[in-house]
Amino acid sequence: MSAGVYKIPIIDIAALLAKIIKELGNVARKVTVAIKNETSLILENPKIYYRFGNSPYDACPLAPVNSGKAVVWGACKTPYAFRGTEGVIMYHIKDKDKSLAFMWKVPYARSNGWFIKVYDGFISPSIEIFHEMRDKCYLGGDGIIHEGTLDDGLYYKGSMGGTGEPHLEVVLQYCNSKIKTG
């Protein structure tokens, strides 16, 4: 299986996301996720809350996501269900009293969406966090790039592809080193 934590310059994210889409099988509602860590922070101890769906990879890859690495993962709808896949991945930020939450939604009906946020404390993902993030999420699957700032001087830039292959890719950086948008 292709889900895992990889060194960024070595892997071809697009090819790996396409491989995960194939591994998820012939399921209509699925998503691939890549979170690139271009900060000096270490993301560790991931926990997942599924509102709907599941993942053939069981949990999120447990290896810490160090600087210069990306976590690559996927989820899909549960067989025989008329719902898509929706949930939250929560990482603790090592040596800080903070958690990084990443929400996705690929519902059976309505728009796909995603959101990223830093929370104070070491918290676990939950339905309440999912609903809070869903209410603020970027809707689409249209490939539009969204960017913004998070707590502690962090910056993110990400986009989600269309319904056929909803690849979701987010880059996490510091504000003073953010990617130039062209």
Buried (B, 14 or more C-beta within 10 A) or exposed (E): EBBBBBEBEEBEBEEBBBBBBEBBEEBEBBBBBBBBBBBEBBBBBBBBBBBBBBBBBEEBBEEBBBEBBBBBBBBBBBEEEEBBBBBBBBBBBBEBEBBBBBBBBBBBEEBBBBBBBBBEEBBEBBEEBBEBBBEEBBEBBEEEEBBEEBEEEBBBBBBBBEEEEBBBBBBBBBEEEBEEEE
